[in-house]
Amino acid sequence: MKKQIFTLAVSAAIAALTLGSCATINTGAALAEKGPIGQRIGESNSTIIMGLISLNAKDNNLQKAAENGGIKNVTQVEYIDDLILGGMLIKHTTRVYGE
């Protein structure tokens, strides 16, 4: 009986760690200039696998995000990380606001 309870507890802990996900917004959001956020939004994304391999990393930067939103004057930048499968996969988004 104790072995079954232990096995169940370990299985539940592994399931919680691998199937749980969360989204965080990096507190290091940068303000390019003092003023309104802006009406346009541009984003660029990359995926990080197990903290080792980054897919599309060269396309995930401020310049690419601004180009995607048609923004010439960036007023605010956000970095957003969505953790998938307990952090085994990370979707990293660079979002810019401006005109």
C-alpha positions as CSV (number, residue, x, y, z in Angstrom):
1,M,0.0,0.0,0.0
2,K,2.8,2.4,0.9
3,K,4.5,1.6,-2.4
4,Q,1.4,2.4,-4.4
5,I,0.9,5.8,-2.6
6,F,4.5,6.6,-3.2
7,T,4.2,5.7,-6.9
8,L,1.1,7.8,-7.2
9,A,2.7,10.8,-5.5
10,V,5.8,10.6,-7.7
11,S,3.6,10.3,-10.9
12,A,1.5,13.3,-9.8
13,A,4.6,15.3,-9.2
14,I,6.1,14.4,-12.6
15,A,2.8,15.2,-14.3
16,A,2.5,18.6,-12.6
17,L,6.1,19.5,-13.6
18,T,5.8,18.5,-17.2
19,L,2.2,19.4,-18.0
20,G,2.0,22.8,-16.2
21,S,2.7,26.0,-18.1
22,C,2.7,29.6,-17.2
23,A,3.3,33.0,-18.9
24,T,5.6,35.6,-17.6
25,I,6.2,39.2,-18.7
26,N,9.8,40.2,-18.2
27,T,10.0,43.1,-15.7
28,G,12.8,44.5,-17.8
29,A,10.4,46.2,-20.2
30,A,12.2,49.2,-21.6
31,L,10.8,52.7,-22.3
32,A,12.5,54.1,-25.4
33,E,11.2,57.7,-24.8
34,K,8.8,59.4,-22.5
35,G,5.4,59.6,-24.1
36,P,2.4,57.6,-25.0
37,I,2.7,53.9,-25.8
38,G,1.6,54.3,-29.4
39,Q,-1.1,52.9,-31.6
40,R,0.9,50.2,-33.4
41,I,2.1,46.9,-32.1
42,G,4.8,44.7,-33.7
43,E,6.0,41.3,-32.5
44,S,8.7,38.8,-33.3
45,N,9.0,35.3,-31.8
46,S,11.5,32.5,-31.2
47,T,11.3,29.1,-29.5
48,I,13.9,27.9,-27.1
49,I,14.1,24.1,-26.5
50,M,15.3,22.9,-23.1
51,G,17.3,26.2,-22.7
52,L,19.8,25.0,-25.2
53,I,18.6,25.4,-28.8
54,S,16.9,28.5,-30.1
55,L,14.8,28.4,-33.2
56,N,14.4,31.7,-35.2
57,A,16.6,33.5,-32.7
58,K,18.1,35.8,-35.4
59,D,14.5,37.0,-36.3
60,N,13.5,37.8,-32.7
61,N,14.8,41.3,-32.1
62,L,13.6,44.9,-31.8
63,Q,14.2,45.8,-35.4
64,K,12.3,42.8,-36.7
65,A,9.4,43.4,-34.3
66,A,9.2,47.1,-35.4
67,E,9.3,46.0,-39.1
68,N,6.5,43.5,-38.5
69,G,4.3,46.3,-37.0
70,G,5.3,49.0,-39.4
71,I,6.8,51.1,-36.6
72,K,9.4,53.7,-37.2
73,N,9.4,55.3,-33.7
74,V,9.5,52.7,-30.9
75,T,8.1,54.0,-27.5
76,Q,7.9,50.8,-25.5
77,V,9.4,47.3,-25.5
78,E,8.1,44.1,-23.8
79,Y,9.8,40.7,-23.6
80,I,7.3,37.9,-22.9
81,D,8.2,34.3,-22.1
82,D,5.6,31.5,-22.3
83,L,6.8,28.4,-20.6
84,I,5.4,25.1,-22.1
85,L,5.9,21.7,-20.5
86,G,7.4,23.0,-17.3
87,G,9.9,25.2,-19.2
88,M,11.2,22.5,-21.6
89,L,9.9,24.8,-24.4
90,I,9.9,28.5,-24.1
91,K,8.2,30.8,-26.6
92,H,10.1,34.1,-26.4
93,T,8.2,37.2,-27.8
94,T,9.6,40.6,-28.4
95,R,6.7,43.1,-28.6
96,V,7.2,46.8,-29.5
97,Y,4.8,49.7,-29.4
98,G,5.0,53.0,-31.3
99,E,4.1,55.0,-34.3
